[in-house]
Amino acid sequence: MTHLANEIGALRARIENLHLDMIELREDVKTLNSQVSMGKGAVRFVGIAGSVILALTTAIAWFGQNFKSISQ
């Protein structure tokens, strides 16, 4: 009977450790999820900013080409 009680105690300790590991893993996943969300936002911002810069550069080049002949 003592051996059985020791085994049950060992199993309880393992379950507690697994539970604590799961809590730690859940916190790590939450942190990683927030970092991924911030990364997505940064990529979205860079994409929009790049598109705006490209559009402005293209418009300036187009105006420069079209109005160069008028000013000469």
Biotite code that builds the C-alpha atoms (Angstrom):
import biotite.structure as struc

atoms = struc.array([
    struc.Atom([0.000, 0.000, 0.000], chain_id="A", res_id=1, res_name="MET", atom_name="CA", element="C"),
    struc.Atom([2.879, 2.357, 0.754], chain_id="A", res_id=2, res_name="THR", atom_name="CA", element="C"),
    struc.Atom([4.282, 1.764, -2.716], chain_id="A", res_id=3, res_name="HIS", atom_name="CA", element="C"),
    struc.Atom([0.923, 2.685, -4.245], chain_id="A", res_id=4, res_name="LEU", atom_name="CA", element="C"),
    struc.Atom([0.766, 5.881, -2.165], chain_id="A", res_id=5, res_name="ALA", atom_name="CA", element="C"),
    struc.Atom([4.280, 6.799, -3.344], chain_id="A", res_id=6, res_name="ASN", atom_name="CA", element="C"),
    struc.Atom([3.292, 6.218, -6.971], chain_id="A", res_id=7, res_name="GLU", atom_name="CA", element="C"),
    struc.Atom([0.185, 8.373, -6.565], chain_id="A", res_id=8, res_name="ILE", atom_name="CA", element="C"),
    struc.Atom([2.305, 11.115, -4.987], chain_id="A", res_id=9, res_name="GLY", atom_name="CA", element="C"),
    struc.Atom([4.764, 10.938, -7.877], chain_id="A", res_id=10, res_name="ALA", atom_name="CA", element="C"),
    struc.Atom([1.923, 11.137, -10.386], chain_id="A", res_id=11, res_name="LEU", atom_name="CA", element="C"),
    struc.Atom([0.490, 14.185, -8.608], chain_id="A", res_id=12, res_name="ARG", atom_name="CA", element="C"),
    struc.Atom([3.881, 15.874, -8.755], chain_id="A", res_id=13, res_name="ALA", atom_name="CA", element="C"),
    struc.Atom([4.149, 15.120, -12.475], chain_id="A", res_id=14, res_name="ARG", atom_name="CA", element="C"),
    struc.Atom([0.649, 16.473, -13.100], chain_id="A", res_id=15, res_name="ILE", atom_name="CA", element="C"),
    struc.Atom([1.472, 19.658, -11.172], chain_id="A", res_id=16, res_name="GLU", atom_name="CA", element="C"),
    struc.Atom([4.662, 20.123, -13.194], chain_id="A", res_id=17, res_name="ASN", atom_name="CA", element="C"),
    struc.Atom([2.781, 19.534, -16.440], chain_id="A", res_id=18, res_name="LEU", atom_name="CA", element="C"),
    struc.Atom([0.147, 22.045, -15.381], chain_id="A", res_id=19, res_name="HIS", atom_name="CA", element="C"),
    struc.Atom([2.803, 24.657, -14.583], chain_id="A", res_id=20, res_name="LEU", atom_name="CA", element="C"),
    struc.Atom([4.523, 23.938, -17.912], chain_id="A", res_id=21, res_name="ASP", atom_name="CA", element="C"),
    struc.Atom([1.198, 24.400, -19.717], chain_id="A", res_id=22, res_name="MET", atom_name="CA", element="C"),
    struc.Atom([0.630, 27.753, -17.985], chain_id="A", res_id=23, res_name="ILE", atom_name="CA", element="C"),
    struc.Atom([4.138, 28.874, -18.956], chain_id="A", res_id=24, res_name="GLU", atom_name="CA", element="C"),
    struc.Atom([3.591, 27.694, -22.531], chain_id="A", res_id=25, res_name="LEU", atom_name="CA", element="C"),
    struc.Atom([0.264, 29.561, -22.694], chain_id="A", res_id=26, res_name="ARG", atom_name="CA", element="C"),
    struc.Atom([1.991, 32.776, -21.578], chain_id="A", res_id=27, res_name="GLU", atom_name="CA", element="C"),
    struc.Atom([4.721, 32.256, -24.185], chain_id="A", res_id=28, res_name="ASP", atom_name="CA", element="C"),
    struc.Atom([2.101, 31.755, -26.893], chain_id="A", res_id=29, res_name="VAL", atom_name="CA", element="C"),
    struc.Atom([0.296, 34.955, -25.823], chain_id="A", res_id=30, res_name="LYS", atom_name="CA", element="C"),
    struc.Atom([3.569, 36.893, -25.992], chain_id="A", res_id=31, res_name="THR", atom_name="CA", element="C"),
    struc.Atom([4.438, 35.428, -29.375], chain_id="A", res_id=32, res_name="LEU", atom_name="CA", element="C"),
    struc.Atom([0.952, 36.183, -30.661], chain_id="A", res_id=33, res_name="ASN", atom_name="CA", element="C"),
    struc.Atom([1.241, 39.841, -29.669], chain_id="A", res_id=34, res_name="SER", atom_name="CA", element="C"),
    struc.Atom([4.677, 40.056, -31.308], chain_id="A", res_id=35, res_name="GLN", atom_name="CA", element="C"),
    struc.Atom([3.301, 38.558, -34.516], chain_id="A", res_id=36, res_name="VAL", atom_name="CA", element="C"),
    struc.Atom([0.428, 41.058, -34.444], chain_id="A", res_id=37, res_name="SER", atom_name="CA", element="C"),
    struc.Atom([2.872, 43.941, -34.054], chain_id="A", res_id=38, res_name="MET", atom_name="CA", element="C"),
    struc.Atom([4.957, 42.516, -36.892], chain_id="A", res_id=39, res_name="GLY", atom_name="CA", element="C"),
    struc.Atom([1.906, 42.306, -39.137], chain_id="A", res_id=40, res_name="LYS", atom_name="CA", element="C"),
    struc.Atom([1.079, 45.914, -38.342], chain_id="A", res_id=41, res_name="GLY", atom_name="CA", element="C"),
    struc.Atom([4.635, 47.002, -39.113], chain_id="A", res_id=42, res_name="ALA", atom_name="CA", element="C"),
    struc.Atom([4.632, 45.122, -42.422], chain_id="A", res_id=43, res_name="VAL", atom_name="CA", element="C"),
    struc.Atom([1.258, 46.636, -43.315], chain_id="A", res_id=44, res_name="ARG", atom_name="CA", element="C"),
    struc.Atom([2.536, 50.148, -42.484], chain_id="A", res_id=45, res_name="PHE", atom_name="CA", element="C"),
    struc.Atom([5.705, 49.651, -44.533], chain_id="A", res_id=46, res_name="VAL", atom_name="CA", element="C"),
    struc.Atom([3.642, 48.347, -47.444], chain_id="A", res_id=47, res_name="GLY", atom_name="CA", element="C"),
    struc.Atom([1.264, 51.306, -47.371], chain_id="A", res_id=48, res_name="ILE", atom_name="CA", element="C"),
    struc.Atom([4.107, 53.813, -46.951], chain_id="A", res_id=49, res_name="ALA", atom_name="CA", element="C"),
    struc.Atom([6.000, 52.190, -49.823], chain_id="A", res_id=50, res_name="GLY", atom_name="CA", element="C"),
    struc.Atom([2.944, 52.323, -52.040], chain_id="A", res_id=51, res_name="SER", atom_name="CA", element="C"),
    struc.Atom([2.414, 56.005, -51.269], chain_id="A", res_id=52, res_name="VAL", atom_name="CA", element="C"),
    struc.Atom([6.073, 56.808, -51.967], chain_id="A", res_id=53, res_name="ILE", atom_name="CA", element="C"),
    struc.Atom([5.952, 54.829, -55.216], chain_id="A", res_id=54, res_name="LEU", atom_name="CA", element="C"),
    struc.Atom([2.766, 56.603, -56.308], chain_id="A", res_id=55, res_name="ALA", atom_name="CA", element="C"),
    struc.Atom([4.218, 60.045, -55.511], chain_id="A", res_id=56, res_name="LEU", atom_name="CA", element="C"),
    struc.Atom([7.487, 59.257, -57.284], chain_id="A", res_id=57, res_name="THR", atom_name="CA", element="C"),
    struc.Atom([5.625, 57.974, -60.328], chain_id="A", res_id=58, res_name="THR", atom_name="CA", element="C"),
    struc.Atom([3.361, 61.038, -60.404], chain_id="A", res_id=59, res_name="ALA", atom_name="CA", element="C"),
    struc.Atom([6.338, 63.407, -60.106], chain_id="A", res_id=60, res_name="ILE", atom_name="CA", element="C"),
    struc.Atom([8.202, 61.574, -62.880], chain_id="A", res_id=61, res_name="ALA", atom_name="CA", element="C"),
    struc.Atom([5.092, 61.628, -65.079], chain_id="A", res_id=62, res_name="TRP", atom_name="CA", element="C"),
    struc.Atom([4.579, 65.356, -64.518], chain_id="A", res_id=63, res_name="PHE", atom_name="CA", element="C"),
    struc.Atom([8.266, 65.949, -65.180], chain_id="A", res_id=64, res_name="GLY", atom_name="CA", element="C"),
    struc.Atom([8.125, 64.079, -68.475], chain_id="A", res_id=65, res_name="GLN", atom_name="CA", element="C"),
    struc.Atom([4.868, 65.640, -69.644], chain_id="A", res_id=66, res_name="ASN", atom_name="CA", element="C"),
    struc.Atom([5.624, 69.227, -68.704], chain_id="A", res_id=67, res_name="PHE", atom_name="CA", element="C"),
    struc.Atom([9.305, 69.171, -69.696], chain_id="A", res_id=68, res_name="LYS", atom_name="CA", element="C"),
    struc.Atom([8.373, 69.729, -73.350], chain_id="A", res_id=69, res_name="SER", atom_name="CA", element="C"),
    struc.Atom([6.040, 72.628, -72.432], chain_id="A", res_id=70, res_name="ILE", atom_name="CA", element="C"),
    struc.Atom([8.666, 74.533, -70.464], chain_id="A", res_id=71, res_name="SER", atom_name="CA", element="C"),
    struc.Atom([11.335, 74.215, -73.196], chain_id="A", res_id=72, res_name="GLN", atom_name="CA", element="C"),
])
